[in-house]
Amino acid sequence: MVAEAQVQEVKAENGIFEYLNKFCHNRADFAAAYINMHKLAESVRSAQNKKAAADAFLPLIRSGYSKLFMLPNDDILVIFDKKLRDEADSSLIRVRFLLHEDAAVRQADSLESAGVVVFYDLGREEVDFSKKVVAACHKSEKPAALVETRRSSFFNTSNRSFRRELTAEMLAKVQKIISVADFSSFIRRQAICAVIGKSAPQRVFEEVFVSIPDMRDSLLPDVDITANPWLFLALTETLDKRVLEIISRHDDGSLIGNFSVNINVSTILSDDFQRFDDSINGSMRQSIILELQLVDIFSDIRSFILAKTFAKARGYKICIDGITVDKLKYLNRTNLDCDLIKIVWHPSFVEVINEDKHFMDYMNKAERAKIILCRIDEANAIEIGNSLGINLYQGRYVQRLLNASLSKR
């Protein structure tokens, strides 16, 4: 392997994900060490110490596929082949010596136990890793997380680095176009189906969502509309309003019930949602599911409780989306008072199940009948889901099965 010896100062997250897509095709082979330099005492995170900490990783970088990034918030990120973990640990010993004047470092057994270093397995923790990187580049947790979980995947950025970043002026232009354009052309549907064994999928309801890639390609093909998380969050709120308008006007004759819509907590608390609620038939509310992202909920739990209480009182059902399998143990569906939860399928699903002996207890607490396994792109996901007692599925593979079964009728 040719060593990637360059140290790069990152002004935005694009360079990091571009590197991953170019050199780290099999994520399971790679890990990342994230050094929270910003947590250290100001006297310790001097420019000299930052440079010395970066230099400590040069032996690792020269020994194989590894790269170091200096982030805008003073943090240091090192991506490396897992085979080089010993070399990474050796470099961190040198870094600890450099930072020993910090009280937390001095009192802890290691940089990891001091909370200064966090390791990420990129095969299993890419979501958490992407949130951390974008938050560091944009000084914000919530919007960065929403960009990843609600509208896109930061690890699917094949041409992203070649696009311009969205600006406030561009956002205003897009919002104006969206307000007058035939927005229905950007609306997509994907079925949530009951699938048991080898039986054909049975449609239960459909998710109505906006195709962000299609909208971008139509309105701003050379712009990365997810690059600035704050502006992207403002855009999603505008999209929420347009989707609600379409549903309330019945622009599409099929939008009369048994569907879900992805929506922000703030939108439910807005006048736009009140107008939407006033415009639809009361019996329709009971067949509409409002999908809320987990990161949106926990960024402001009080607003979530208020929005959920109002929505359920009006008859809507609540689904919590964006739950990764490793986060299931931290959730109590009953306390959150939601009707459904969506767990995101990932190839590491089986690993998590096998490693956590209490996993079935978490499944029991969540109630299998109220779990949807989503982003299904492969047949074995349904087999594994069925073995756990899950019967509801969503994803491109499920949609293909449903379309095939419908074409035979």
Secondary structure as GFF3:
##gff-version 3
##sequence-region A 1 409
A	DSSP	beta_strand	7	9	.	.	.	ID=ss1
A	DSSP	alpha_helix	14	23	.	.	.	ID=ss2
A	DSSP	three_ten_helix	27	29	.	.	.	ID=ss3
A	DSSP	beta_strand	30	35	.	.	.	ID=ss4
A	DSSP	three_ten_helix	37	39	.	.	.	ID=ss5
A	DSSP	alpha_helix	47	55	.	.	.	ID=ss6
A	DSSP	alpha_helix	58	62	.	.	.	ID=ss7
A	DSSP	beta_strand	66	70	.	.	.	ID=ss8
A	DSSP	beta_strand	76	81	.	.	.	ID=ss9
A	DSSP	three_ten_helix	82	84	.	.	.	ID=ss10
A	DSSP	alpha_helix	85	98	.	.	.	ID=ss11
A	DSSP	alpha_helix	103	107	.	.	.	ID=ss12
A	DSSP	beta_strand	117	121	.	.	.	ID=ss13
A	DSSP	alpha_helix	126	138	.	.	.	ID=ss14
A	DSSP	alpha_helix	142	146	.	.	.	ID=ss15
A	DSSP	pi_helix	147	151	.	.	.	ID=ss16
A	DSSP	three_ten_helix	160	162	.	.	.	ID=ss17
A	DSSP	beta_strand	164	165	.	.	.	ID=ss18
A	DSSP	alpha_helix	168	180	.	.	.	ID=ss19
A	DSSP	three_ten_helix	183	186	.	.	.	ID=ss20
A	DSSP	beta_strand	187	194	.	.	.	ID=ss21
A	DSSP	beta_strand	202	210	.	.	.	ID=ss22
A	DSSP	alpha_helix	212	219	.	.	.	ID=ss23
A	DSSP	beta_strand	223	224	.	.	.	ID=ss24
A	DSSP	alpha_helix	229	249	.	.	.	ID=ss25
A	DSSP	beta_strand	259	262	.	.	.	ID=ss26
A	DSSP	alpha_helix	265	268	.	.	.	ID=ss27
A	DSSP	alpha_helix	271	279	.	.	.	ID=ss28
A	DSSP	alpha_helix	282	285	.	.	.	ID=ss29
A	DSSP	beta_strand	288	293	.	.	.	ID=ss30
A	DSSP	alpha_helix	294	299	.	.	.	ID=ss31
A	DSSP	alpha_helix	301	313	.	.	.	ID=ss32
A	DSSP	beta_strand	317	324	.	.	.	ID=ss33
A	DSSP	three_ten_helix	325	330	.	.	.	ID=ss34
A	DSSP	alpha_helix	333	336	.	.	.	ID=ss35
A	DSSP	beta_strand	340	344	.	.	.	ID=ss36
A	DSSP	alpha_helix	349	355	.	.	.	ID=ss37
A	DSSP	alpha_helix	359	366	.	.	.	ID=ss38
A	DSSP	three_ten_helix	368	370	.	.	.	ID=ss39
A	DSSP	beta_strand	371	374	.	.	.	ID=ss40
A	DSSP	alpha_helix	379	387	.	.	.	ID=ss41
A	DSSP	beta_strand	392	394	.	.	.	ID=ss42
A	DSSP	alpha_helix	396	407	.	.	.	ID=ss43
###
